[in-house]
Amino acid sequence: MDKGNPRELWEYMLTQVELSISPANFNTWFRNSFIVRIGEDGVVYLGVPSQFFKDWYLKKFHALLLKIVRDVSYEFRNIEYLIVKDEHRKIPRENRNIRGALELPLDEFYINKSDNLNPRYTFDTFVIGSFNELAYAAAQATLERPGITYNPLFVYGDTGRGKTHLVQAVGNQFKKQYPGRKVFYLTSEKFVIDYTDSVQAGTANRFKDKYRHYDLLIMDDVQFLSKKERSEEELFHLFNALHDTNKQIVFSSDRPPVAIPDIAERLKGRLASGMTVDIGEPDSESRMAIVRRKASSHGVLLSDEVVEYVATSMNGSIRELEGMVNSIICHAQVKGLSPDIAEVRQSLRSFTRPQKNISVKNVVDKVAEYYGIDEESIYEKTRRREVVRPRQVIMYILREDFSISYPTIGTKLGGRDHTTVIHSCEKIKREVVVNNELAKEIQNIRTLLV
C-alpha cells in the first residue's frame, strides 16, 4: 500500500473499519465518504456528505479512524472532515491540483449509485455450505417468481454470517434477469434517517412515492426499527403497497420476526408472512472454503495447513474470518510470497480474544509478568510510574474485555475508589488511539490471556 495515495489509504481504512462495525452501519455511514487529500502537514482530509455525517464521525468513528491511520504511519497527525455534497462531488477550490485530482470515493468502486448494491456481492462469490444452503435455495427460488413465491423473504442470523451478501446477491441477480425492473437496497437505519429528514423538510409525500416505484426492495438489519414507531408505521404502509402489487420485498435481521422487540405486532406479522430462513454457524468445511475463496480472489494461494489453521483458530463470524484472511493477504502482498504457518500464527495474534471466564488475579499476573514487575505492587498504594501504567492497563482490560464493573475492579485491586478506576480506564482509552506502542502492548497482553 502506498500510504501517500488517498485511494489506497482509504481502501485500507475501509477494510479495517469493516472488521469493527456491522455491515448495516458500514453501508450507511461509509458509502459516500472518501479521502479528499492528504496534507503535507500529516492531516488526512475526509470528505463527508453533510454536517450530520460530520458530527456523527466525530462522535462515533473518529477515534477508530485515527487509530487506523496512525497504525499505518506516525506521519498522520489527525483527521479532519470536509462537507462535500454528494450530487456534485466537487473539490474545494483550495484543494485542487493536489496530487493531481480528487480520488474517487468508495461508491465509484463498489456501490452502484442508482440502487445501492455492491456488485461484489453475487451468488458466484457466495460460499454455500450446510449452514446456509436453505437460505441460498430460498433466495434462488424467490428470483424464479419474484413477488409471488416467497414474499417477503426474511433472512436472519447472527452478525457476520453473510446475510448482507446473500440479500444483495438477490438484488444483483434480479437486475440481470429482469433488466427493465427497478431494485433498491438500504438499511433500516438509512430508512429511518430518510423518513425523519423528509418529515422535517415537509417532503413526506415525495418519500412515500420514492419507495413505491421499486419492483424489488431490500432492507437490511430491520431489527433497528425497534422503538421507531413512526418509521415502523411508514414501513407498514409501504409493505402493503408493494405486496398488494406483487412487488418483491426482502428483509434481513439478526433474529426472526417474532423475536424483534418493541415493534408493532401488525408489522411483525407482515415480516413473518412469507418465507423465513436462518443462516447458522458455518461448519469447518465451509470455513475452509471461505478462506480459500477469499485468498484466491486476491491471487494468493494458501497451503492446506494454513487454511485449516485459519479456519479453526477461532469461532468468530465470517466477517472476522475474512478479516483474518485480509491480514494474511496484506502480508503476502508486501513480501511477495505466500506465508508459511509460522508467519500466519504470528500475523493473526491480534485476532485472538481473551477467555471470558478468566480471573482478575490471572490478568494481574500476566500484566505484571509482561511489564516485569512484582504482582503484589499492583495492589499497593504506590504511585511509582513503573507500577501505575500496568495497573491502569489492568483496569482498562478488565473493563473493556470482561465488562467488570468499576466498583468491583477497584475492590479487587486494593480497595480503590471507583472514580479512580473510571479515570484510569478513560485515560488508557484516549491514549491507545494515538499511542501505537501502547496499543501494541495491550494487543500482546491480550494474546497472553487466551
C-alpha positions in Angstrom: 0.0 0.0 0.0 1.2 3.5 -0.9 0.5 5.5 2.2 0.7 8.7 0.2 -2.0 7.6 -2.2 -5.5 8.7 -1.0 -7.3 5.9 -2.9 -5.1 3.1 -1.5 -5.1 4.5 2.0 -8.9 4.8 2.0 -9.4 1.3 0.8 -7.1 0.0 3.5 -9.0 2.0 6.1 -12.3 0.6 4.9 -11.1 -3.0 5.2 -10.2 -2.3 8.8 -13.5 -0.4 9.6 -15.5 -3.4 8.2 -14.0 -5.6 11.0 -15.2 -3.2 13.7 -18.8 -2.4 12.8 -21.8 -4.1 11.3 -22.5 -4.2 7.6 -25.5 -2.1 8.1 -23.5 0.7 9.8 -20.7 0.3 7.3 -23.1 0.8 4.3 -25.0 3.6 5.9 -22.0 5.7 7.1 -19.1 4.9 4.8 -20.7 4.6 1.3 -20.4 8.3 0.5 -17.2 9.2 2.3 -13.7 9.3 0.8 -10.3 10.9 1.3 -10.2 14.3 -0.4 -6.5 14.7 0.1 -3.6 14.0 2.4 -2.0 17.3 3.6 1.7 17.8 3.8 1.2 18.6 7.5 0.1 15.0 8.1 -3.6 15.7 8.2 -6.0 13.3 6.3 -8.9 15.3 4.9 -12.0 13.1 4.7 -15.0 14.1 2.6 -18.5 13.5 4.1 -21.9 14.4 2.6 -23.4 16.5 5.3 -23.0 18.2 8.7 -24.9 15.4 10.2 -22.4 12.9 8.9 -19.5 15.1 10.1 -20.9 15.3 13.6 -21.5 11.5 13.7 -18.0 10.7 12.5 -16.5 13.0 15.2 -18.7 11.3 17.9 -18.6 7.7 16.8 -15.8 6.9 14.4 -13.0 9.5 14.8 -11.1 7.5 17.4 -11.3 4.3 15.3 -10.2 6.0 12.1 -7.4 7.9 13.7 -6.0 4.7 15.2 -6.1 3.0 11.8 -4.2 5.8 10.1 -1.7 6.0 12.9 -1.1 2.3 12.6 -0.2 2.9 9.0 2.3 5.7 9.8 3.2 8.1 12.6 3.2 10.8 9.9 -0.5 11.0 10.0 -1.3 13.5 12.8 -5.0 13.9 12.6 -8.2 13.5 10.5 -10.3 16.5 9.6 -13.7 16.3 7.9 -14.9 18.3 4.9 -18.5 18.5 3.8 -18.7 17.6 0.1 -22.2 17.5 -1.5 -22.9 14.1 -3.0 -24.6 15.4 -6.1 -21.6 17.3 -7.3 -18.5 15.7 -5.7 -16.6 18.9 -6.3 -13.2 19.5 -4.8 -12.9 22.7 -2.8 -11.0 25.2 -5.0 -8.2 25.5 -2.5 -7.7 21.7 -2.7 -7.4 21.5 -6.5 -4.2 20.3 -8.2 -3.1 18.5 -5.0 -1.9 15.0 -6.1 -3.5 15.6 -9.5 -7.2 15.2 -8.8 -9.8 14.1 -6.3 -9.6 10.4 -5.6 -12.8 8.5 -6.4 -15.0 7.7 -3.4 -15.9 4.2 -2.4 -19.1 4.1 -4.4 -17.2 4.7 -7.6 -15.5 1.4 -7.0 -18.1 -0.8 -5.3 -21.6 0.7 -4.8 -24.0 1.3 -7.6 -25.4 4.8 -7.0 -28.8 4.0 -8.5 -29.7 1.0 -6.4 -27.1 1.0 -3.5 -26.0 -2.6 -4.5 -22.4 -3.7 -4.2 -21.5 -5.6 -7.4 -19.1 -7.8 -5.4 -22.0 -9.4 -3.6 -23.1 -12.1 -6.1 -24.2 -15.7 -5.9 -21.0 -16.7 -7.7 -18.9 -15.4 -4.8 -21.3 -16.8 -2.1 -19.8 -19.9 -0.4 -22.6 -22.5 0.1 -22.5 -24.9 3.0 -24.8 -26.9 5.2 -25.2 -23.8 7.4 -26.7 -21.6 4.7 -28.0 -23.9 2.0 -31.6 -23.4 2.8 -31.3 -19.6 2.8 -29.5 -19.8 -0.5 -32.2 -22.1 -2.0 -34.9 -19.7 -0.8 -33.1 -16.7 -2.3 -32.8 -18.5 -5.7 -36.5 -19.6 -5.6 -37.5 -16.0 -4.9 -36.0 -14.9 -8.2 -37.9 -17.5 -10.2 -41.3 -15.8 -9.4 -40.5 -12.5 -7.7 -43.4 -11.0 -5.7 -45.3 -14.3 -5.7 -43.3 -17.4 -4.4 -41.7 -16.0 -1.2 -42.9 -12.5 -0.4 -41.4 -11.3 1.7 -38.2 -13.3 2.0 -36.9 -12.8 5.5 -33.3 -13.9 6.2 -31.9 -13.9 9.8 -28.8 -15.0 11.6 -26.1 -13.7 13.9 -23.8 -10.8 12.9 -21.2 -11.7 10.3 -22.9 -14.8 8.8 -23.3 -13.4 5.3 -26.8 -12.1 5.3 -25.9 -8.8 3.6 -24.0 -10.8 0.9 -27.0 -13.0 0.3 -29.7 -10.4 0.1 -27.6 -8.2 -2.1 -26.9 -11.1 -4.4 -30.6 -11.4 -4.8 -30.6 -7.8 -5.9 -27.7 -8.1 -8.3 -29.2 -11.3 -9.9 -32.6 -9.6 -10.2 -31.0 -6.8 -12.3 -29.6 -9.4 -14.7 -32.8 -11.5 -15.0 -35.2 -8.5 -15.2 -33.2 -5.6 -16.7 -36.3 -3.4 -17.1 -37.3 -3.5 -13.4 -36.1 -1.4 -10.6 -34.3 -2.6 -7.4 -33.2 -0.7 -4.3 -31.1 -1.8 -1.3 -30.9 0.1 2.0 -30.5 -0.4 5.7 -33.4 0.1 8.1 -31.2 2.8 9.8 -31.0 4.7 6.4 -34.8 4.3 6.0 -35.3 5.9 9.4 -32.9 8.8 8.6 -34.6 9.4 5.2 -38.0 9.4 6.7 -37.1 11.7 9.5 -35.4 14.1 7.1 -38.4 14.1 4.8 -40.8 14.9 7.7 -38.6 17.8 8.9 -38.3 19.1 5.3 -42.1 18.7 4.6 -41.5 16.2 1.7 -43.0 13.1 3.3 -45.2 12.5 0.2 -42.2 12.5 -2.0 -40.6 10.0 0.3 -43.6 7.7 0.1 -43.7 7.8 -3.7 -40.0 7.1 -4.0 -40.1 3.7 -2.4 -43.3 2.6 -4.1 -41.7 2.7 -7.5 -39.4 -0.3 -6.9 -40.0 -3.8 -8.1 -37.7 -5.2 -5.5 -37.0 -3.5 -2.2 -34.2 -5.0 0.1 -34.0 -3.8 3.7 -31.0 -4.9 5.8 -30.9 -5.2 9.6 -34.6 -4.5 10.1 -34.2 -5.1 13.8 -33.0 -1.5 14.2 -36.6 -0.3 13.6 -37.3 -1.3 17.2 -38.9 1.6 19.1 -39.1 3.7 15.9 -42.9 3.9 15.9 -43.4 6.5 13.1 -40.9 4.8 10.9 -42.5 1.4 11.6 -45.8 2.9 10.6 -44.4 4.1 7.4 -42.8 0.8 6.6 -46.1 -1.0 7.4 -47.9 1.1 4.7 -45.1 0.7 2.3 -45.1 -3.0 2.8 -48.8 -3.2 2.0 -48.4 -1.0 -1.1 -45.6 -3.2 -2.5 -47.1 -6.5 -1.5 -50.5 -5.8 -2.9 -48.9 -5.0 -6.4 -46.7 -8.2 -6.3 -43.5 -6.3 -5.8 -40.8 -8.4 -4.1 -39.6 -7.5 -0.6 -36.5 -8.9 1.1 -35.6 -8.3 4.7 -32.6 -9.3 6.8 -32.2 -9.3 10.6 -30.1 -10.7 13.4 -33.2 -12.5 14.8 -36.5 -13.9 13.4 -39.5 -11.5 13.2 -41.2 -12.9 16.4 -38.1 -12.1 18.4 -37.7 -8.5 17.4 -38.6 -6.5 20.5 -40.7 -3.3 20.6 -42.2 -3.3 17.1 -45.9 -3.3 16.4 -47.5 -6.8 16.2 -49.1 -6.0 12.8 -45.7 -5.1 11.3 -44.2 -8.2 12.9 -46.9 -10.3 11.3 -46.1 -8.8 7.9 -42.4 -9.6 8.3 -43.2 -13.2 9.0 -45.9 -13.6 6.4 -43.7 -15.0 3.6 -40.6 -17.3 3.8 -38.4 -17.0 6.9 -35.0 -18.7 6.8 -31.9 -18.6 9.0 -28.2 -18.7 8.4 -26.5 -20.8 11.1 -22.9 -21.1 12.2 -20.6 -22.2 9.4 -19.1 -25.7 9.8 -15.3 -26.3 9.5 -15.5 -27.3 5.8 -17.4 -24.2 4.9 -15.0 -22.0 6.9 -12.1 -23.6 5.0 -13.9 -23.0 1.7 -14.4 -19.3 2.6 -10.7 -18.9 3.4 -9.7 -20.4 0.1 -12.2 -18.4 -1.9 -11.2 -15.1 -0.2 -7.5 -15.7 -0.7 -7.7 -16.9 -4.3 -9.9 -13.8 -5.2 -6.7 -11.8 -4.4 -4.4 -14.1 -6.2 -3.0 -15.7 -3.0 -2.6 -19.5 -2.8 -2.6 -20.8 0.8 -1.4 -24.3 1.8 -3.9 -26.7 3.3 -2.1 -26.4 6.7 -2.6 -22.6 6.7 -6.2 -22.8 5.5 -7.1 -25.3 8.3 -5.3 -23.2 10.9 -7.1 -20.0 10.0 -10.5 -21.8 9.7 -10.2 -23.4 13.1 -8.3 -20.9 15.2 -11.4 -19.0 16.3 -15.1 -19.5 16.2 -16.0 -15.9 15.2 -18.2 -14.7 12.4 -17.5 -15.0 8.7 -16.6 -11.3 8.7 -13.9 -11.9 11.3 -12.7 -14.9 9.3 -12.4 -12.7 6.2 -10.6 -10.1 8.3 -8.0 -12.7 9.2 -7.6 -13.6 5.6 -7.2 -9.9 4.7 -4.4 -9.7 7.2 -2.7 -12.7 5.6 -3.2 -11.3 2.1 -1.7 -7.9 3.1 1.5 -9.7 4.5 1.7 -11.9 1.4 1.5 -8.9 -1.0 4.1 -7.0 1.0 6.6 -9.9 0.9 5.6 -11.2 -2.5 5.3 -14.8 -1.1 2.6 -16.9 0.3 3.0 -17.1 4.1 4.0 -20.3 5.9 2.2 -21.5 9.0 4.7 -19.8 11.4 4.2 -16.4 9.8 0.4 -16.9 9.8 0.4 -17.7 13.5 2.4 -14.5 14.2 0.3 -12.2 11.9 -3.0 -13.4 13.4 -2.1 -12.8 17.1 -4.2 -9.6 17.0 -7.3 -11.6 16.2 -7.2 -13.8 19.3 -9.6 -13.0 22.1 -9.2 -13.5 25.8 -11.3 -16.0 27.6 -14.3 -14.5 29.3 -14.0 -16.7 32.4 -10.5 -15.7 33.3 -9.9 -14.4 36.8 -8.8 -10.9 37.9 -5.8 -12.5 39.5 -4.8 -14.1 36.3 -5.0 -10.8 34.4 -2.9 -9.1 37.2 -0.3 -12.0 37.0 0.0 -11.8 33.2 0.3 -8.0 33.1 2.8 -7.9 35.9 4.8 -10.6 34.1 4.7 -8.7 30.8 6.0 -5.4 32.4 8.5 -7.2 34.6 7.1 -6.0 38.0 6.1 -7.7 41.2 2.4 -8.6 41.0 1.9 -7.6 44.7 2.9 -4.0 43.8 -0.3 -3.7 41.7 -2.4 -3.9 44.9 -0.3 -1.4 46.9 -1.0 2.3 47.2 2.3 3.2 45.4 2.3 5.9 42.7 5.6 4.7 41.2 5.4 5.2 37.4 6.5 1.6 36.6 3.5 0.4 38.6 0.9 3.0 37.8 0.8 2.3 34.0 0.5 -1.5 34.3 -2.3 -1.0 36.9 -4.2 1.3 34.5 -3.8 -1.2 31.7 -5.2 -4.0 34.0 -8.2 -1.8 34.8 -8.8 -1.0 31.2 -8.6 -4.7 30.1 -10.9 -5.8 32.9 -13.5 -3.2 31.9 -13.2 -3.4 28.1 -12.7 -7.1 27.6 -14.6 -8.6 30.6 -17.2 -5.9 31.4 -16.4 -5.9 35.1 -18.0 -3.0 37.0 -15.8 -0.1 38.1 -16.5 -0.6 41.8 -15.6 -4.3 41.5 -12.3 -3.5 39.8 -11.5 -1.0 42.5 -12.2 -3.5 45.2 -10.2 -6.3 43.6 -7.2 -4.0 43.0 -6.5 -3.0 46.6 -9.8 -1.3 47.6 -9.5 1.7 45.3 -12.4 4.2 44.7 -14.5 3.6 41.6 -13.8 7.1 40.3 -10.1 6.3 40.2 -10.9 3.2 38.1 -13.0 5.3 35.7 -10.2 7.9 35.4 -7.7 5.2 34.6 -9.9 3.4 32.0 -10.7 6.7 30.2 -7.0 7.7 30.2 -5.9 4.4 28.6 -8.9 4.6 26.2 -7.8 8.0 25.0 -4.1 7.2 24.8 -4.4 3.9 23.0 -5.9 5.7 20.0 -2.8 7.9 19.4 -0.1 5.8 21.1 0.9 3.0 18.8 3.3 1.4 21.3 0.6 1.3 24.0 -1.8 -0.3 21.5 0.7 -3.0 20.7 1.4 -3.6 24.3 -2.3 -4.2 25.1 -2.6 -6.4 22.0 0.3 -8.5 23.1 -1.1 -8.8 26.6 -4.4 -10.0 25.2 -2.7 -12.8 23.4 -1.2 -13.9 26.8 -4.7 -14.2 28.2 -6.1 -16.6 25.6 
